[in-house]
Amino acid sequence: MNISHDIEYLQEIAKKILRFSPVGVSKVIFRAKINPEGDVANFKYNYECNDGSSGWFISDSALVEEEIFFPLKKHRAFFVSQGQNLWLESMLSIDANSGKISMALKYD
């Protein structure tokens, strides 16, 4: 079974984020804002743990941020290539227990 490119990009992003998430995390909410030119991004990471605690965290390096930014830009370009509008903000919800990923997009 072939997986769509957009799903592959989301899975790649989720794996990278979970690598540096806090221990015991059950859910991560990743928010990204990318400028229209696609050369500047702002990322925010929030989490919930199995014990009910929650908070925010940062990536462990600029290299990791770039590793997330690259597939995120590819995801956005794929959407445009399929006739979709250019999205400027995204929210990715990652369930660390089940592996389920969902995404919401904002276009303006």
C-alpha positions as CSV (number, residue, x, y, z in Angstrom):
1,M,0.0,0.0,0.0
2,N,1.4,3.4,-1.0
3,I,1.3,6.2,1.5
4,S,0.7,9.7,0.3
5,H,3.7,12.1,0.4
6,D,1.9,14.4,2.8
7,I,1.5,11.5,5.3
8,E,5.1,10.6,4.9
9,Y,6.2,14.1,5.7
10,L,4.0,14.2,8.8
11,Q,5.3,10.9,10.0
12,E,8.9,12.1,9.5
13,I,8.2,15.3,11.5
14,A,6.4,13.4,14.3
15,K,9.4,11.0,14.7
16,K,11.8,13.8,15.0
17,I,9.7,15.7,17.5
18,L,9.2,12.6,19.7
19,R,13.0,12.0,19.8
20,F,13.5,15.2,21.9
21,S,10.2,15.3,23.8
22,P,10.1,15.0,27.6
23,V,10.2,11.5,29.0
24,G,6.7,10.1,29.7
25,V,5.0,12.3,27.1
26,S,1.6,11.0,25.9
27,K,0.7,13.8,23.5
28,V,2.6,16.6,21.7
29,I,1.1,19.6,20.1
30,F,3.4,21.2,17.6
31,R,2.6,24.6,16.2
32,A,4.4,26.1,13.2
33,K,4.2,29.4,11.5
34,I,6.0,29.8,8.2
35,N,6.2,33.0,6.3
36,P,4.9,33.1,2.7
37,E,8.4,32.9,1.2
38,G,9.1,29.8,3.2
39,D,12.4,30.9,4.6
40,V,11.4,31.8,8.2
41,A,9.6,29.6,10.7
42,N,8.5,29.8,14.3
43,F,7.9,26.5,16.2
44,K,6.2,25.9,19.6
45,Y,6.0,22.5,21.4
46,N,3.5,21.7,24.1
47,Y,3.1,18.3,25.8
48,E,0.9,16.2,28.0
49,C,2.2,13.3,30.0
50,N,0.5,10.1,31.1
51,D,0.6,11.3,34.7
52,G,-1.5,14.4,33.8
53,S,1.3,16.9,33.9
54,S,1.8,19.3,30.9
55,G,4.1,22.1,29.8
56,W,6.2,23.2,26.9
57,F,9.7,22.3,25.7
58,I,12.2,23.4,23.1
59,S,14.2,21.4,20.6
60,D,17.7,20.3,21.6
61,S,19.5,22.1,18.7
62,A,19.2,24.3,15.7
63,L,20.0,21.3,13.5
64,V,16.9,19.5,14.8
65,E,14.8,22.6,14.0
66,E,16.1,22.4,10.5
67,E,15.4,18.7,10.3
68,I,11.8,19.5,11.1
69,F,11.6,22.6,8.9
70,F,12.7,20.8,5.8
71,P,9.9,18.1,5.7
72,L,7.4,20.8,6.8
73,K,8.3,22.9,3.8
74,K,8.0,19.8,1.6
75,H,4.6,19.1,3.0
76,R,3.5,22.7,2.2
77,A,4.9,22.5,-1.3
78,F,3.1,19.2,-1.9
79,F,-0.2,20.7,-0.9
80,V,0.4,23.6,-3.4
81,S,1.4,21.1,-6.1
82,Q,-2.0,19.4,-5.6
83,G,-3.9,22.7,-6.1
84,Q,-4.3,23.6,-2.5
85,N,-3.7,27.1,-1.1
86,L,-0.5,28.0,0.6
87,W,-0.9,27.4,4.3
88,L,0.9,29.7,6.7
89,E,0.3,28.0,10.1
90,S,-0.1,24.4,11.1
91,M,-0.9,22.5,14.3
92,L,0.2,18.9,14.5
93,S,-1.2,16.7,17.2
94,I,0.9,13.6,17.9
95,D,-0.3,10.8,20.2
96,A,2.8,9.2,21.4
97,N,1.0,6.1,22.7
98,S,-1.0,5.2,19.6
99,G,1.2,6.9,16.9
100,K,-1.9,8.8,15.6
101,I,-1.1,12.1,14.0
102,S,-3.6,14.8,13.0
103,M,-3.0,18.2,11.4
104,A,-4.9,21.5,11.2
105,L,-3.9,24.2,8.8
106,K,-4.5,27.9,8.7
107,Y,-4.3,29.7,5.4
108,D,-4.3,33.4,6.3
